[in-house]
Amino acid sequence: MTLPPRPIRHTAPVLFSLLFAAAFVWNGLPFCLPLPGPQANQAWADGLDKKPAGTPNPEIEETGPRPPVEVDPKLVEEPVRAVVSGKVVLLSEALARRDIKAYPEELRGQVVLETRDGGLLPIIPDWRGRALFQDKRLRDRPVDLLVRQRKSIPHLQVLSIYTFDEKGTRQLTDYWCDICSIPMYEIKDCECCQGPIRLRYQPKNLPADLAPATGQPAPVQPAPVQPAQPETSKPTK
């Protein structure tokens, strides 16, 4: 008896299905072959180059704690005291008014003193200058800043902040704890009682030797240097 011919089974679809299932399990995503055309092939290749979210990029410097930097005596300068006038503003806004493009995320929180003649002077955020970064009540208003300046760098090291009220009266401006009666120089809890503090205004003139000329910053004058005291010898027994 002659047996009927056996039907021919094509194995290609079966193999393709197995490969598709293996790729799905391995990648966790549906696997698809590149579509015809250069744009589709490029999009498929770009997808292969993408890294998982949170993968650090070694070419971008990460912000965070860094080892301390040693002082270079050759770069240390003797500062001079001066009074500079203008308004403290956000750097991003100051650049935008001058039609200078910049990435806002890199400038977030940075402030400068916009002088009366339109110059921009950066401010060091130390124990006194930090308040200008923290407190928007001190920005976008006329101020006189008593500062330390150095010849080789434009940054201002703030010593005192003077604002003006509605009548134009100059006011020494800091923070005050009503419970402990002590001044503070940045926004934080009182260092003594850990209670709240308030912004304080005191009518006060500038130091006489640094009073600015009308409409212009005061000329830079060196801080007074105290003469060295002669050494006294101890009495011998």
Backbone as CSV, one residue per row, in Angstrom:
resi,resn,N_x,N_y,N_z,CA_x,CA_y,CA_z,C_x,C_y,C_z
1,MET,0.851,-1.199,0.000,0.000,0.000,0.000,0.876,1.235,0.000
2,THR,0.506,2.146,-0.854,1.315,3.376,-0.958,0.769,4.423,-0.002
3,LEU,1.698,4.934,0.841,1.307,5.974,1.816,1.210,7.319,1.107
4,PRO,0.271,8.165,1.545,0.169,9.512,0.958,1.395,10.334,1.332
5,PRO,1.794,11.255,0.487,2.987,12.079,0.797,2.744,12.951,2.036
6,ARG,3.777,13.050,2.863,3.694,13.858,4.102,3.771,15.348,3.738
7,PRO,2.964,16.189,4.402,3.021,17.639,4.098,4.349,18.246,4.540
8,ILE,4.827,19.215,3.731,6.105,19.878,4.030,5.855,20.965,5.071
9,ARG,6.575,20.883,6.189,6.447,21.876,7.269,7.589,22.895,7.167
10,HIS,7.221,24.146,7.190,8.222,25.214,7.130,8.669,25.558,8.551
11,THR,9.952,25.468,8.811,10.483,25.722,10.162,10.845,27.185,10.390
12,ALA,10.919,28.000,9.340,11.339,29.399,9.518,10.406,30.171,10.447
13,PRO,9.075,30.103,10.281,8.208,30.856,11.212,8.384,30.422,12.655
14,VAL,8.610,29.131,12.862,8.791,28.646,14.230,10.056,29.223,14.840
15,LEU,11.160,29.229,14.081,12.425,29.771,14.586,12.307,31.265,14.869
16,PHE,11.619,31.972,13.988,11.456,33.405,14.180,10.673,33.691,15.460
17,SER,9.631,32.893,15.703,8.838,33.082,16.922,9.674,32.832,18.162
18,LEU,10.535,31.806,18.116,11.402,31.519,19.259,12.385,32.659,19.499
19,LEU,12.970,33.201,18.437,13.903,34.320,18.586,13.196,35.550,19.149
20,PHE,11.997,35.809,18.678,11.226,36.955,19.180,10.956,36.810,20.675
21,ALA,10.545,35.632,21.115,10.252,35.400,22.526,11.509,35.530,23.373
22,ALA,12.640,35.004,22.873,13.890,35.104,23.635,14.330,36.552,23.781
23,ALA,14.191,37.344,22.722,14.565,38.757,22.801,13.668,39.514,23.762
24,PHE,12.387,39.180,23.782,11.465,39.841,24.698,11.845,39.571,26.145
25,VAL,12.170,38.343,26.472,12.542,37.980,27.848,13.874,38.597,28.218
26,TRP,14.819,38.618,27.294,16.173,39.103,27.606,16.191,40.624,27.826
27,ASN,15.515,41.367,26.975,15.566,42.824,27.046,14.476,43.422,27.913
28,GLY,13.449,42.680,28.213,12.343,43.228,28.979,11.453,44.132,28.171
29,LEU,11.725,44.263,26.868,10.939,45.109,25.987,10.686,44.360,24.694
30,PRO,9.623,44.700,23.990,9.395,44.045,22.706,10.542,44.324,21.761
31,PHE,10.967,43.288,21.078,12.085,43.377,20.154,11.537,43.570,18.751
32,CYS,12.077,44.521,18.055,11.632,44.747,16.695,12.836,44.942,15.809
33,LEU,12.712,44.494,14.606,13.778,44.649,13.637,13.769,46.062,13.083
34,PRO,14.921,46.586,12.657,14.949,47.926,12.094,14.065,48.007,10.861
35,LEU,13.330,49.079,10.775,12.453,49.285,9.647,13.261,49.765,8.447
36,PRO,12.741,49.566,7.269,13.490,50.027,6.103,13.604,51.543,6.085
37,GLY,14.670,52.021,5.507,14.878,53.454,5.368,15.963,53.939,6.306
38,PRO,16.759,54.945,5.913,17.867,55.418,6.750,17.406,56.039,8.051
39,GLN,16.282,56.788,8.062,15.830,57.418,9.287,15.389,56.385,10.309
40,ALA,14.678,55.357,9.865,14.237,54.318,10.798,15.428,53.558,11.344
41,ASN,16.400,53.244,10.493,17.586,52.530,10.966,18.362,53.353,11.981
42,GLN,18.460,54.680,11.761,19.180,55.524,12.701,18.441,55.591,14.029
43,ALA,17.095,55.695,13.986,16.314,55.726,15.223,16.494,54.428,16.002
44,TRP,16.539,53.305,15.296,16.742,52.019,15.967,18.134,51.957,16.599
45,ALA,19.153,52.458,15.883,20.517,52.459,16.425,20.630,53.385,17.621
46,ASP,19.965,54.554,17.580,20.010,55.461,18.719,19.373,54.827,19.943
47,GLY,18.337,54.047,19.743,17.710,53.378,20.874,18.632,52.383,21.542
48,LEU,19.493,51.746,20.769,20.437,50.799,21.360,21.487,51.493,22.206
49,ASP,21.798,52.786,21.875,22.842,53.508,22.598,22.348,54.116,23.896
50,LYS,21.032,54.153,24.121,20.512,54.780,25.329,20.885,53.967,26.567
51,LYS,21.303,54.731,27.633,21.661,54.079,28.888,20.485,54.137,29.843
52,PRO,20.421,53.199,30.780,19.331,53.243,31.758,19.339,54.547,32.529
53,ALA,18.159,54.968,32.988,18.047,56.202,33.762,18.900,56.105,35.023
54,GLY,19.568,57.199,35.349,20.414,57.234,36.531,21.844,56.825,36.290
55,THR,22.183,56.418,35.067,23.561,56.040,34.778,24.430,57.286,34.722
56,PRO,25.485,57.430,35.567,26.313,58.639,35.568,27.103,58.774,34.278
57,ASN,27.252,59.991,33.840,28.050,60.294,32.659,29.426,60.744,33.118
58,PRO,30.488,59.981,32.810,31.815,60.348,33.320,32.336,61.646,32.738
59,GLU,31.742,62.138,31.642,32.224,63.373,31.031,31.645,64.615,31.691
60,ILE,30.618,64.470,32.550,30.015,65.603,33.241,30.454,65.556,34.697
61,GLU,31.017,66.664,35.162,31.498,66.706,36.540,30.320,66.733,37.504
62,GLU,30.340,65.821,38.458,29.273,65.747,39.445,29.550,66.743,40.564
63,THR,28.479,67.432,41.019,28.611,68.331,42.152,28.496,67.545,43.444
64,GLY,29.148,68.020,44.475,29.109,67.339,45.754,30.365,67.650,46.545
65,PRO,30.520,67.002,47.688,31.694,67.267,48.512,32.987,66.993,47.741
66,ARG,33.932,67.894,47.900,35.224,67.762,47.261,36.307,67.886,48.316
67,PRO,37.470,67.344,48.066,38.550,67.469,49.052,38.955,68.926,49.220
68,PRO,39.423,69.314,50.406,39.815,70.711,50.636,40.975,71.115,49.732
69,VAL,40.976,72.391,49.364,42.017,72.941,48.500,43.035,73.672,49.363
70,GLU,44.292,73.413,49.125,45.350,74.067,49.890,45.524,75.512,49.437
71,VAL,45.823,76.384,50.393,46.047,77.796,50.100,47.389,77.959,49.399
72,ASP,47.357,78.727,48.310,48.588,79.040,47.585,49.034,80.429,48.024
73,PRO,50.105,80.553,48.789,50.531,81.881,49.272,50.793,82.880,48.153
74,LYS,51.145,82.393,46.969,51.440,83.303,45.859,50.183,84.007,45.351
75,LEU,49.000,83.438,45.624,47.751,84.004,45.129,47.017,84.833,46.172
76,VAL,47.491,84.828,47.406,46.812,85.550,48.479,47.090,87.047,48.326
77,GLU,46.024,87.851,48.313,46.133,89.298,48.179,45.589,89.981,49.424
78,GLU,46.139,91.124,49.730,45.623,91.938,50.822,44.393,92.697,50.324
79,PRO,43.212,92.490,50.915,42.012,93.175,50.412,41.984,94.640,50.830
80,VAL,41.194,95.412,50.119,40.945,96.800,50.475,39.450,96.976,50.689
81,ARG,39.085,97.896,51.572,37.680,98.154,51.848,37.141,99.208,50.893
82,ALA,35.879,99.038,50.512,35.238,99.999,49.615,33.738,99.917,49.793
83,VAL,33.038,100.926,49.300,31.582,100.920,49.241,31.183,100.922,47.776
84,VAL,30.373,99.949,47.375,29.864,99.882,46.004,28.343,99.971,46.066
85,SER,27.782,100.669,45.091,26.345,100.957,45.101,25.679,100.369,43.873
86,GLY,24.402,100.054,44.010,23.637,99.503,42.899,22.472,98.689,43.409
87,LYS,22.161,97.597,42.698,21.093,96.682,43.089,21.603,95.258,42.950
88,VAL,21.277,94.408,43.921,21.594,92.985,43.825,20.485,92.309,43.035
89,VAL,20.863,91.593,41.979,19.892,90.959,41.088,20.339,89.540,40.779
90,LEU,19.416,88.743,40.280,19.766,87.403,39.812,20.608,87.513,38.549
91,LEU,21.670,86.721,38.478,22.557,86.772,37.329,21.834,86.408,36.045
92,SER,20.949,85.416,36.098,20.232,84.996,34.890,19.410,86.141,34.311
93,GLU,18.780,86.940,35.187,17.970,88.054,34.708,18.846,89.182,34.181
94,ALA,19.982,89.412,34.834,20.884,90.463,34.373,21.433,90.145,32.988
95,LEU,21.756,88.879,32.738,22.259,88.496,31.418,21.159,88.577,30.371
96,ALA,19.942,88.182,30.744,18.836,88.223,29.785,18.551,89.657,29.343
97,ARG,18.651,90.627,30.257,18.421,92.022,29.879,19.491,92.533,28.917
98,ARG,20.639,91.883,28.925,21.730,92.268,28.021,21.767,91.391,26.774
99,ASP,20.730,90.595,26.579,20.619,89.716,25.415,21.784,88.732,25.352
100,ILE,22.170,88.198,26.523,23.225,87.183,26.611,22.562,85.862,26.957
101,LYS,22.721,84.872,26.097,22.085,83.582,26.295,22.920,82.721,27.244
102,ALA,22.248,82.014,28.123,22.922,81.108,29.058,21.919,80.061,29.515
103,TYR,22.437,78.910,29.974,21.582,77.861,30.506,21.114,78.259,31.912
104,PRO,19.821,78.452,32.123,19.351,78.924,33.431,19.635,77.954,34.564
105,GLU,19.651,76.651,34.265,19.897,75.695,35.356,21.307,75.816,35.910
106,GLU,22.270,76.261,35.088,23.636,76.433,35.572,23.797,77.721,36.369
107,LEU,22.867,78.667,36.206,22.948,79.955,36.892,21.963,80.057,38.046
108,ARG,21.274,78.974,38.337,20.209,79.016,39.337,20.745,79.494,40.693
109,GLY,20.128,80.565,41.219,20.481,81.056,42.541,21.653,82.010,42.593
110,GLN,22.371,82.221,41.499,23.529,83.113,41.517,23.069,84.566,41.429
111,VAL,23.699,85.417,42.243,23.352,86.836,42.252,24.598,87.669,41.991
112,VAL,24.372,88.888,41.531,25.453,89.844,41.277,24.975,91.218,41.715
113,LEU,25.935,92.114,41.916,25.600,93.512,42.140,25.628,94.222,40.795
114,GLU,24.484,94.767,40.404,24.400,95.565,39.190,24.654,97.015,39.587
115,THR,25.831,97.533,39.238,26.224,98.864,39.673,25.413,99.926,38.949
116,ARG,25.538,101.155,39.403,24.754,102.247,38.826,25.152,102.544,37.391
117,ASP,26.381,102.199,37.022,26.795,102.424,35.636,26.588,101.191,34.761
118,GLY,25.881,100.156,35.279,25.526,98.988,34.480,26.487,97.831,34.563
119,GLY,27.525,97.915,35.374,28.456,96.798,35.530,27.877,95.696,36.401
120,LEU,28.440,94.502,36.271,28.017,93.347,37.066,29.201,92.850,37.884
121,LEU,29.014,92.795,39.192,30.059,92.329,40.095,29.555,91.119,40.862
122,PRO,30.214,89.965,40.746,29.765,88.773,41.488,30.010,88.920,42.980
123,ILE,29.228,88.196,43.757,29.255,88.280,45.218,29.646,86.924,45.785
124,ILE,30.540,86.930,46.762,30.970,85.695,47.417,29.919,85.305,48.465
125,PRO,29.375,84.091,48.421,28.344,83.682,49.385,28.945,83.179,50.689
126,ASP,29.598,84.074,51.435,30.187,83.683,52.717,29.218,84.030,53.840
127,TRP,29.718,84.162,55.062,28.864,84.365,56.230,28.009,85.627,56.127
128,ARG,28.467,86.645,55.355,27.704,87.895,55.247,27.006,88.022,53.897
129,GLY,27.683,87.632,52.844,27.086,87.755,51.527,26.002,86.740,51.243
130,ARG,25.937,85.661,52.040,24.959,84.607,51.773,23.525,85.109,51.850
131,ALA,23.265,86.110,52.697,21.900,86.626,52.839,21.373,87.166,51.521
132,LEU,22.241,87.698,50.663,21.800,88.231,49.376,21.365,87.116,48.438
133,PHE,21.855,85.906,48.662,21.421,84.741,47.893,20.117,84.178,48.457
134,GLN,19.941,84.285,49.769,18.790,83.668,50.433,17.532,84.537,50.383
135,ASP,17.686,85.824,50.656,16.554,86.691,50.981,16.218,87.601,49.798
136,LYS,15.093,87.342,49.151,14.691,88.162,48.008,14.308,89.574,48.421
137,ARG,14.079,89.822,49.722,13.767,91.170,50.190,14.961,92.108,50.071
138,LEU,16.161,91.549,49.931,17.369,92.351,49.801,17.753,92.595,48.348
139,ARG,17.010,92.022,47.418,17.341,92.141,46.003,16.387,93.098,45.296
140,ASP,16.833,93.545,44.115,16.033,94.427,43.265,15.619,95.705,43.997
141,ARG,16.542,96.258,44.762,16.332,97.516,45.463,17.683,98.200,45.614
142,PRO,17.730,99.513,45.729,19.018,100.187,45.882,19.712,99.763,47.175
143,VAL,20.999,99.504,47.076,21.794,99.115,48.238,23.174,99.761,48.144
144,ASP,23.783,99.962,49.294,25.204,100.236,49.410,25.821,99.033,50.120
145,LEU,26.853,98.486,49.546,27.530,97.345,50.155,28.928,97.763,50.589
146,LEU,29.204,97.586,51.861,30.570,97.728,52.355,31.267,96.397,52.131
147,VAL,32.337,96.407,51.345,32.927,95.151,50.879,34.435,95.176,51.017
148,ARG,34.997,93.998,50.885,36.431,93.842,50.646,36.618,93.505,49.173
149,GLN,37.569,94.185,48.535,37.877,93.924,47.138,39.344,93.544,46.997
150,ARG,39.602,92.751,45.954,40.967,92.349,45.623,41.231,92.697,44.174
151,LYS,42.459,93.030,43.881,42.792,93.582,42.569,42.578,92.583,41.442
152,SER,42.899,91.322,41.677,42.936,90.351,40.581,41.606,89.642,40.343
153,ILE,40.631,89.798,41.236,39.344,89.116,41.046,38.216,90.132,41.218
154,PRO,37.108,89.958,40.489,36.001,90.923,40.591,35.044,90.651,41.743
155,HIS,35.152,89.515,42.411,34.167,89.121,43.412,34.227,90.032,44.643
156,LEU,33.039,90.342,45.144,32.902,91.182,46.323,32.724,90.321,47.562
157,GLN,33.471,90.648,48.606,33.301,89.989,49.901,32.567,90.970,50.809
158,VAL,31.289,90.714,51.052,30.420,91.677,51.729,30.718,91.707,53.225
159,LEU,30.791,92.933,53.764,30.964,93.131,55.201,29.682,93.678,55.842
160,SER,29.011,94.602,55.164,27.768,95.184,55.681,26.846,95.496,54.511
161,ILE,25.539,95.425,54.790,24.515,95.698,53.782,23.699,96.900,54.244
162,TYR,23.594,97.898,53.373,22.791,99.084,53.639,21.673,99.158,52.596
163,THR,20.435,99.226,53.068,19.290,99.412,52.187,18.707,100.811,52.425
164,PHE,17.638,101.135,51.697,17.004,102.451,51.814,15.499,102.256,51.961
165,ASP,14.887,103.077,52.834,13.433,103.003,52.983,12.750,103.904,51.951
166,GLU,11.423,104.064,52.088,10.657,104.830,51.106,11.085,106.288,51.042
167,LYS,11.619,106.816,52.143,12.049,108.214,52.181,13.518,108.387,51.780
168,GLY,14.173,107.276,51.459,15.575,107.368,51.055,16.553,107.329,52.197
169,THR,16.099,106.981,53.397,16.989,106.908,54.546,17.826,105.638,54.475
170,ARG,19.129,105.787,54.615,20.033,104.636,54.574,19.898,103.839,55.871
171,GLN,19.838,102.493,55.740,19.619,101.635,56.902,20.609,100.479,56.887
172,LEU,21.314,100.305,57.971,22.114,99.093,58.139,21.164,97.923,58.317
173,THR,21.328,96.876,57.514,20.351,95.799,57.449,20.983,94.478,57.840
174,ASP,20.389,93.806,58.835,20.834,92.479,59.250,19.629,91.753,59.827
175,TYR,19.865,90.718,60.609,18.788,89.950,61.246,18.952,90.036,62.761
176,TRP,17.852,89.816,63.486,17.854,90.065,64.922,16.968,89.055,65.624
177,CYS,17.463,88.566,66.766,16.667,87.697,67.635,16.151,88.532,68.791
178,ASP,14.828,88.675,68.913,14.246,89.488,69.973,14.394,88.841,71.341
179,ILE,14.560,87.536,71.383,14.667,86.850,72.675,16.077,86.997,73.250
180,CYS,17.076,86.761,72.410,18.461,86.776,72.890,19.151,88.109,72.667
181,SER,18.530,89.002,71.866,19.116,90.315,71.569,20.507,90.194,70.961
182,ILE,20.618,89.340,69.955,21.881,89.194,69.252,21.626,89.318,67.751
183,PRO,22.583,89.903,67.018,22.415,90.019,65.569,22.756,88.713,64.867
184,MET,22.167,88.525,63.700,22.463,87.388,62.833,22.660,87.941,61.432
185,TYR,23.324,87.163,60.575,23.713,87.705,59.271,23.266,86.828,58.104
186,GLU,22.467,85.823,58.370,21.869,85.006,57.325,20.580,84.411,57.871
187,ILE,19.758,83.854,56.989,18.478,83.300,57.415,18.694,81.903,57.995
188,LYS,18.527,81.791,59.275,18.581,80.520,59.981,18.066,80.752,61.383
189,ASP,17.871,79.686,62.140,17.428,79.826,63.521,18.504,80.501,64.358
190,CYS,18.056,81.149,65.427,18.993,81.834,66.321,20.045,80.858,66.833
191,GLU,21.292,81.279,66.804,22.373,80.406,67.243,22.339,80.156,68.743
192,CYS,21.571,80.983,69.481,21.506,80.827,70.935,20.280,80.017,71.359
193,CYS,19.078,80.547,71.067,17.848,79.894,71.535,17.211,78.998,70.490
194,GLN,17.749,78.982,69.261,17.193,78.198,68.146,15.798,78.654,67.751
195,GLY,15.444,79.898,68.132,14.154,80.446,67.775,14.211,81.239,66.483
196,PRO,13.074,81.803,66.057,13.028,82.565,64.802,13.736,83.913,64.941
197,ILE,14.168,84.455,63.824,14.787,85.773,63.768,14.002,86.634,62.785
198,ARG,14.264,87.938,62.773,13.572,88.853,61.875,14.577,89.755,61.180
199,LEU,14.159,90.297,60.041,14.976,91.264,59.319,14.930,92.589,60.060
200,ARG,16.116,93.181,60.291,16.200,94.406,61.086,16.790,95.531,60.251
201,TYR,16.196,96.731,60.376,16.692,97.925,59.706,17.064,98.955,60.777
202,GLN,18.290,99.491,60.679,18.753,100.511,61.598,19.258,101.714,60.807
203,PRO,18.655,102.896,60.940,19.183,104.076,60.261,20.638,104.314,60.676
204,LYS,21.508,104.346,59.699,22.933,104.504,60.010,23.667,104.974,58.768
205,ASN,24.647,105.847,58.973,25.454,106.343,57.875,26.599,105.388,57.576
206,LEU,27.186,105.572,56.394,28.366,104.799,56.020,29.567,105.267,56.826
207,PRO,30.594,104.435,56.921,31.830,104.903,57.551,32.321,106.166,56.875
208,ALA,32.785,107.131,57.678,33.137,108.449,57.152,34.245,108.379,56.107
209,ASP,35.191,107.461,56.278,36.311,107.394,55.338,35.937,106.700,54.039
210,LEU,34.725,106.110,53.955,34.323,105.376,52.767,33.003,105.875,52.195
211,ALA,32.564,107.075,52.578,31.295,107.590,52.068,31.398,107.788,50.564
212,PRO,30.444,107.253,49.787,30.547,107.353,48.325,30.214,108.743,47.822
213,ALA,30.780,109.114,46.681,30.404,110.357,46.030,28.990,110.223,45.464
214,THR,28.390,111.335,45.064,27.011,111.325,44.589,26.873,110.447,43.348
215,GLY,26.080,109.391,43.474,25.784,108.532,42.330,26.908,107.620,41.912
216,GLN,28.022,107.609,42.617,29.151,106.789,42.217,29.658,105.984,43.402
217,PRO,30.235,104.805,43.154,30.845,104.051,44.246,31.991,104.830,44.864
218,ALA,32.236,104.559,46.126,33.337,105.231,46.810,34.667,104.774,46.252
219,PRO,35.674,105.635,46.251,37.000,105.194,45.811,37.553,104.126,46.734
220,VAL,38.263,103.197,46.152,38.826,102.101,46.932,39.974,102.618,47.775
221,GLN,39.904,102.378,49.066,40.962,102.779,49.978,41.376,101.575,50.793
222,PRO,42.682,101.442,51.067,43.132,100.290,51.849,42.661,100.375,53.285
223,ALA,42.414,99.219,53.871,42.050,99.170,55.276,43.235,99.606,56.122
224,PRO,42.971,100.294,57.239,44.095,100.742,58.078,44.883,99.564,58.608
225,VAL,46.193,99.735,58.609,47.096,98.691,59.080,47.637,99.109,60.432
226,GLN,47.440,98.271,61.413,47.941,98.562,62.745,49.441,98.329,62.820
227,PRO,50.207,99.274,63.369,51.651,99.039,63.481,51.953,97.892,64.411
228,ALA,53.006,97.179,64.097,53.394,96.037,64.929,53.872,96.521,66.282
229,GLN,53.420,95.837,67.305,53.838,96.176,68.665,55.199,95.563,68.971
230,PRO,56.104,96.340,69.622,57.403,95.757,69.965,57.251,94.626,70.965
231,GLU,58.059,93.631,70.804,58.019,92.507,71.720,58.607,92.901,73.065
232,THR,57.959,92.466,74.095,58.433,92.759,75.454,59.064,91.494,76.001
233,SER,60.195,91.661,76.568,60.905,90.521,77.137,60.346,90.200,78.501
234,LYS,60.317,88.942,78.823,59.823,88.521,80.126,60.886,88.766,81.193
235,PRO,60.457,89.188,82.363,61.442,89.407,83.430,62.098,88.114,83.823
236,THR,63.358,88.191,84.036,64.109,86.999,84.462,64.130,86.923,85.968
237,LYS,64.078,85.741,86.457,64.100,85.526,87.900,65.536,85.541,88.412
